[in-house]
């Protein structure tokens, strides 16, 4: 679901409603203090729950005093974030 890769985290499953709760929990568990990058290049399928999951990770990162950035955000997520007016809340690596 989420694996450690090159000093960061890599999502390996679709970011859809079916996986949202598991991804949120896995991401929260994987976060550590300091700067971390979440690589989304392997994510082939997304829906609006991807944004909710990413925002949940950012809240947890703030709580554990971590800086979280996203790499290779899928175009569909960027498009949805723009529509929802939250694209500036998703920091990019």
ABEGO torsion letter per residue (X at the ends): XBBBBGGBBBBABBBBAAAAAAAAAAAAAABBBEBBBBBAAABABBBAAAAAAAAAAAAAAAAAGBBBBBBGBBAAAAAAAAAAGAAAABBBX
